[in-house]
Amino acid sequence: MLSVEDNELITNTDRGTPMGELFRRYWIPALLAEELPGADCNPVRVRILGEDLVAFRDSKGKPGVIDAYCPHRGAPMFFARNEEEGIRCLYHGWKFNTAGDCVDMPNIAHGETAKNRMHTIAYPTVESANMIWVYMGPEDRKPPFPEFPYTAEVPKENVYVTRYEINCNWLQAMEGDYDPSHAMFVHSTLGDNSDVARDFSQQGG
């Protein structure tokens, strides 16, 4: 059994934690591509590794994942207007592209110059296998995008993906999947599995 301290170590994935920094070194599937149905569609709320983010497509259909709040006054970008190559905060009109660069600052007299000094958190994205993938780690440690057969070789119309929410840590869910003895007990409510459970027990499971 894990101690409370060890359990906290492996399940906390916020930025700055050991597991959080580890997961941020990999490409992560963030949402289904169909959740962003087209160019300039409505933004979508996303929460990954303890960070609140917003996903959107620009006018060319390129996906972007940025901080959920405008860096100016903290207004929620979920309510922003997605238009003309960027997502515009409704509070003061500051607009950001998929790279996080401020491309318009209309409420400031010297906005054309000041915008070049403003940036919001933005993470690299790749659309592949009907999913939007995101990399949240250091730029100089970014690995190549993984060329799994279903991302590199299979036509997207032959790839089926779905998602559902499990209220636990990823590592805990994986540990449960690899546990060979719990299935006959936890999942036995779908039918009479008494014979299977007995055979499993006799085999020393």
C-alpha positions as CSV (number, residue, x, y, z in Angstrom):
1,M,0.0,0.0,0.0
2,L,1.2,3.5,-0.8
3,S,1.7,6.0,2.0
4,V,-0.3,9.3,1.8
5,E,2.9,11.1,0.8
6,D,3.7,8.6,-2.0
7,N,0.1,8.7,-3.3
8,E,0.2,12.5,-3.4
9,L,3.6,12.3,-5.3
10,I,2.3,10.2,-8.1
11,T,-1.2,11.6,-8.5
12,N,-0.6,15.4,-8.3
13,T,0.0,16.7,-11.8
14,D,-0.2,20.4,-11.3
15,R,2.6,22.5,-12.8
16,G,5.8,22.3,-10.7
17,T,5.0,18.9,-9.3
18,P,7.2,15.9,-10.3
19,M,4.4,14.0,-12.1
20,G,3.1,17.2,-13.6
21,E,6.4,18.1,-15.1
22,L,6.8,14.5,-16.3
23,F,3.5,14.4,-18.1
24,R,4.2,17.8,-19.7
25,R,7.1,16.3,-21.6
26,Y,4.7,14.3,-23.8
27,W,2.1,15.1,-26.4
28,I,-1.3,14.7,-24.7
29,P,-4.7,14.2,-26.5
30,A,-6.6,17.2,-25.3
31,L,-10.0,17.0,-27.0
32,L,-11.8,15.5,-30.0
33,A,-11.3,17.3,-33.3
34,E,-15.1,17.3,-33.7
35,E,-15.4,19.5,-30.6
36,L,-14.0,22.3,-32.7
37,P,-16.2,21.8,-35.7
38,G,-14.9,24.5,-38.0
39,A,-13.0,27.7,-38.5
40,D,-14.0,30.5,-36.1
41,C,-16.2,28.2,-34.1
42,N,-17.1,28.8,-30.5
43,P,-14.3,28.2,-28.0
44,V,-14.3,25.1,-25.8
45,R,-13.2,24.9,-22.2
46,V,-10.4,22.4,-21.5
47,R,-8.8,21.4,-18.2
48,I,-5.5,19.6,-18.5
49,L,-3.0,18.8,-15.8
50,G,-4.6,21.2,-13.4
51,E,-4.6,24.1,-15.9
52,D,-7.8,25.8,-17.1
53,L,-7.5,26.4,-20.9
54,V,-9.6,27.4,-23.9
55,A,-9.4,25.6,-27.3
56,F,-10.5,27.3,-30.6
57,R,-9.9,27.2,-34.3
58,D,-8.7,30.3,-36.2
59,S,-10.1,31.5,-39.5
60,K,-7.9,29.0,-41.4
61,G,-9.0,26.1,-39.2
62,K,-5.8,25.8,-37.2
63,P,-6.5,24.7,-33.6
64,G,-5.1,26.6,-30.7
65,V,-5.0,26.0,-26.9
66,I,-4.4,29.1,-24.7
67,D,-4.9,30.2,-21.1
68,A,-8.5,30.4,-20.1
69,Y,-8.2,34.0,-18.9
70,C,-7.1,37.1,-20.7
71,P,-3.7,38.3,-19.3
72,H,-5.0,41.9,-19.3
73,R,-7.8,41.8,-16.6
74,G,-8.4,38.1,-16.3
75,A,-11.6,38.0,-18.2
76,P,-12.7,34.4,-19.3
77,M,-11.7,33.7,-22.9
78,F,-14.4,31.1,-23.2
79,F,-16.7,34.1,-23.9
80,A,-14.3,35.6,-26.4
81,R,-15.2,36.3,-30.0
82,N,-13.4,34.0,-32.4
83,E,-12.8,36.1,-35.6
84,E,-10.3,37.0,-38.3
85,E,-7.3,34.9,-37.3
86,G,-7.6,35.3,-33.5
87,I,-9.8,35.1,-30.4
88,R,-10.8,38.5,-29.1
89,C,-11.5,39.1,-25.4
90,L,-14.9,40.8,-24.9
91,Y,-13.7,42.9,-22.0
92,H,-11.3,45.3,-23.8
93,G,-11.0,43.7,-27.2
94,W,-7.5,42.3,-27.0
95,K,-7.0,39.6,-29.6
96,F,-4.6,36.6,-29.5
97,N,-3.7,34.1,-32.2
98,T,-3.1,30.4,-31.8
99,A,0.6,31.1,-30.8
100,G,-0.5,33.3,-28.0
101,D,0.7,36.5,-29.6
102,C,-1.4,39.6,-29.1
103,V,-2.4,40.8,-32.6
104,D,-4.8,43.6,-31.7
105,M,-5.1,46.0,-28.8
106,P,-7.8,48.5,-29.8
107,N,-8.4,50.2,-26.5
108,I,-4.9,51.7,-26.2
109,A,-3.6,54.6,-28.2
110,H,-0.3,53.0,-28.8
111,G,-1.8,49.5,-29.2
112,E,0.0,48.8,-32.5
113,T,3.3,49.0,-30.6
114,A,2.3,47.7,-27.2
115,K,0.7,44.5,-28.6
116,N,4.1,43.3,-29.6
117,R,5.0,43.0,-25.9
118,M,1.9,41.1,-24.8
119,H,1.6,37.3,-24.9
120,T,-0.7,34.8,-23.3
121,I,0.0,31.2,-22.4
122,A,-0.3,29.1,-25.6
123,Y,0.6,25.5,-26.2
124,P,1.7,23.8,-29.5
125,T,-1.1,21.7,-31.0
126,V,-1.3,19.0,-33.6
127,E,-4.5,17.7,-35.2
128,S,-4.1,13.9,-35.9
129,A,-6.3,10.8,-35.7
130,N,-9.4,12.9,-35.1
131,M,-7.9,14.4,-32.0
132,I,-6.3,17.7,-31.0
133,W,-3.0,17.0,-29.2
134,V,-1.2,19.5,-27.0
135,Y,2.4,19.8,-25.7
136,M,2.7,21.7,-22.4
137,G,6.3,21.3,-21.5
138,P,9.5,23.3,-22.2
139,E,10.0,24.2,-25.8
140,D,13.6,23.0,-25.9
141,R,12.4,19.5,-24.6
142,K,9.5,19.1,-27.1
143,P,9.7,15.6,-28.5
144,P,8.6,14.7,-32.1
145,F,5.0,14.1,-32.5
146,P,4.4,10.3,-31.9
147,E,3.9,8.4,-35.2
148,F,1.6,5.7,-33.9
149,P,0.0,3.6,-36.7
150,Y,-3.4,5.3,-36.1
151,T,-1.9,8.8,-36.3
152,A,0.5,8.3,-39.3
153,E,-0.8,5.5,-41.5
154,V,-4.6,5.1,-41.1
155,P,-7.0,7.5,-42.9
156,K,-8.9,9.5,-40.4
157,E,-12.2,8.1,-41.7
158,N,-11.0,4.7,-40.4
159,V,-10.1,6.0,-37.0
160,Y,-12.8,6.0,-34.2
161,V,-12.1,7.9,-31.0
162,T,-14.3,8.8,-28.1
163,R,-13.8,10.2,-24.6
164,Y,-15.4,10.0,-21.2
165,E,-14.6,11.4,-17.8
166,I,-13.2,9.2,-15.0
167,N,-12.9,11.0,-11.7
168,C,-9.5,9.7,-10.8
169,N,-5.8,10.2,-11.7
170,W,-4.6,8.7,-15.0
171,L,-2.0,6.6,-13.2
172,Q,-4.7,5.2,-10.9
173,A,-6.9,4.3,-13.8
174,M,-4.0,2.5,-15.6
175,E,-3.2,0.6,-12.4
176,G,-6.7,-0.6,-12.3
177,D,-6.6,-1.7,-16.0
178,Y,-3.5,-3.8,-15.3
179,D,-4.9,-5.4,-12.2
180,P,-5.7,-9.0,-13.2
181,S,-7.8,-10.0,-10.2
182,H,-10.4,-7.3,-9.7
183,A,-12.3,-7.7,-13.0
184,M,-14.2,-10.9,-11.9
185,F,-15.4,-9.1,-8.8
186,V,-16.0,-5.5,-9.8
187,H,-17.6,-6.3,-13.1
188,S,-19.5,-9.4,-12.1
189,T,-22.8,-7.4,-11.7
190,L,-23.5,-7.6,-15.4
191,G,-24.5,-11.2,-15.1
192,D,-24.0,-14.4,-13.2
193,N,-20.2,-14.8,-13.2
194,S,-20.0,-17.2,-10.3
195,D,-18.5,-20.0,-12.3
196,V,-15.9,-17.8,-13.9
197,A,-15.0,-16.3,-10.5
198,R,-14.7,-19.9,-9.0
199,D,-12.5,-21.0,-11.9
200,F,-10.3,-17.9,-11.5
201,S,-10.0,-18.6,-7.7
202,Q,-9.0,-22.2,-8.3
203,Q,-6.2,-21.0,-10.7
204,G,-4.7,-19.0,-7.9
205,G,-5.9,-15.6,-9.2
